[in-house]
């Protein structure tokens, strides 16, 4: 199969590999193409770093899929290199970029929680990175200014009707923001991009594509699919019923 690898500087590489190839062997091919030593390569698939001993097929990598390659070679950044200017821009954007790139776990988290920043960090445009930092700094400053104005209204005249309305809205929004911040900290998986897992399988010689749901209490199959697979004759009607959830549907029976 053919896969595409994009490097941090947006260089595109096409590789013809076996679907059961190991990640380590893919890195060896990339070492020839990019001159980046195998040990310094970090390969990302769907935002997650993939390990050397893993197989492409086991990871779900298919023909024409895209992988990202990040080089972990970087110098040790000082605290000053990772600090920010008063306008929100990075003091040393290149050092900041390389520091974040070198942490594969952090990059994986960024792809899930802040894909915009992750893409800019993987790119080769430091001006774009600085612009993003400044833009977010302005947004934070504007939000802080609004909050200070709302507090000033309370100090000026706590009995003014309009002021009370704004204060009430500010308190309500503060509660919403606190709930959101708590959700991001304690349940970050809720904000991750959900990738549906389908696997190719075969039942009685009939090729099927099955959806994997690790939280399901039972496995279901449609009547038409059961007929195609020759399973309808095994239907046990003692398990008839109604499935209720978002909607409802008739359960014709069960298989043992």
N, C-alpha and C positions, 0 to 999 in steps of 0.2 A: 504494500500500500504506500501511498505518498502522503507525507505530512509536511507542514510548513512551520518553520521556526523563525520567530522575529526576535532580533537582538535588542538590547537597550537603546542602541542608536538607530533603531528602525530598519536595520538591514534584514532583508528577507532571504531565507535559505530553504530550498525544497530538498527533501531527502526521500529516497525510496528505501523503505525498511520493511522487514517482516513484521506482521502483527504481533508475533510472540517475542519480538526483540526486547532485550532488557534496556532500561534507561541508561545504564552505564555504557552500553555499546553505542547508543544514540549520541551520548556525550563524546565518545571517541571519534565518531564521524564529524561532529561539530568542531572538535579540536583541530581537525585537518582544515575545515572550511574557514574557521575564524581565528586560528592561532591562539585561542584562549585555552589554557591547560584544563584538562578534564576536572581536576580537583577544585578549580576556581569557578566552575559552571554551576549555576542553579537553574533548573528547568521548572517552569510553572505550567500547570494544566488546569484551566478553569479557576485560576487564582491560587491554587494550592501547589506547594513544592512537591515534586515527585522524587522518590529515592532511587538510588543506583540499582538496588536489587529488585525493584518492581518491574513487571512486564507491561508493555503497552496495552496488550489485550485485557489484562486484569484491571487496568486503570480506566478502561472504556474508550481509549484513544482509537479513533476510526479514520478511514481514508479521508484526506483533505482537512483533517483537524489542525488547529493552530496551537503551537506551544510557544511560550516566552522563555528566552534565555537571558539571565542576568549574571553578570560577572561579580564574584564576591571579592575580587582584588581591590583593596582600598587602603588608604593610609589611616592611621589612627587619628581620629578627629578629637580636637581639644574642646573644652566646654565653650570657649569663645567662638570656635568654628560653628557650633550648633545654636548659637544665640541669635536674637532677632533685633533689628533696628527699630527705632520709634515708629516708623511707618508700617511695621509689620513684615517687612522683607527680611530675608536671611542675611546675616553678616557675611557668611561664606556659603553661598548657595550650592556650589559644587561639592564642598565637604559634606553639607547637609544631605544632598542627594545621594552621594556615595555611602554615607553612613546608614541611611534608611534602606538602600538597595541591598546592603550587605546582610541585613537581618531578614532572612526568608520568612520567618514566622510573622514579623511585622508587615511585610509586603503582602502576605496572604490575607491578613486581617484588613489591610487597607483596601484590597480588591473587593472585600465583602462590605465594609462599612463606609468607605470613601473612594469609590472607583475613579472619580474625577482626579483626585490628588494622586492616586496610584498610577494612572496613565501618564500624568505630567511628570512624575518622578522617573518613570521608565523611559520617557522621551529624552531628547538631547537639546531641548530649548530651555536654557536657564532663565531667559527673560520671561517666558511663559510661566515658569514656576514662581518667579518673583511677583509677577502680576497677580497670580492667584493668591499668594500670601497677602499682598496689599489689599486686594478686594475683600478678603475675609476679615482682615483687620478693620477695614472701614465699616463692614457690616456689624462687627462686634461693638465698635465705637458708637455707631448709630443706635444700636439697641441699648447700650449703657446710657446714652444721652436721654433717650425716651424714658427710661426707668427713673433717672434723676429728676426729670421734669414732673413725672407723676408724683414722686415724693415731695417735690416743692409745692405741688397743689395742696397736698395734705397739710403741710406746715402753714401755708398761706391762709386757708379758710377751710377747716375740716367740716363745716356745716353747709358749704356750697353744694347745691344739688348736682351740678355738672361735674364738680370735682369728685363727689362721692361715686358717681357713675363710672368715672375713669379709674378711680381707685378700686372699685369692685371688679372692673374688667381686668385691671392689672393683677389683682390677687388671684383671680380665676386663671389667668394666663400663666402666672407663676406656678400654680399647682400643676397645670398641664405640662409645663417645661420640666418641673421636678420629676414628674412621673416618666416623661420621655427619657430624661437623663438616667434615671434609675433603670429603665428598661434596657437602654444601650449598655449600661455597665454590667447588669446582672443577667440579662438575656440577649446577648448580642446576636445569637443565632436567629432570632426573630427578624432581624434586619438583613440577613444574608439572602443572596439570590438563590432561589430554590431550583435545583436541577432535577428534573424527573428522570428516574432510572428505568430504562427499558432494556430487556435482555432478549436475545434471540434464543428460541427453544424449539423443541419438536415433540409432538404427542402423537403416538401411533403413526409416525411417518408424515404427519401434517406440520409444516413449518408455521410457527406462531411468534408473535412478539408480545412478551409478557411485561406488565408493569409491576415493579417491586415496591411494595409499601410495607416497611418494617413495623409500622404501628397497627396494621390490620389484624383483627382477631380471627379472620378466616379468609380462605382463598375463594374467589368467585369466578364464574365463567358463564358466558351467555348461552342461551339455548342453541342458537345457530352455530356457535363455535363447538359446543358439545356434539352436535350432529355431525359436523365436519370431521371431528376426531373419533367418531364412533363410540362416544361415551354415554349417549342418551339411554342406551339399554341398561346401564348400571345405575340409573337414577333411583334413589331411595326416597319415595314420596312421603315417608313418615316425617321427613324434615321440612315439609312445606310450611310456608309462613309468609310474613310481610317484612321487608327490610325498610326501616325508617331512618331518615337522617335529614339531609337538606331537602330531599324529596322522599318518595317511597316507591318500592317496586315489589312485585310478587317473587317469592322464592319458590321455585318449582319442586325442589327437593335437595338431597345431598348425596355426596360420593364419599365412600370410605376407602 
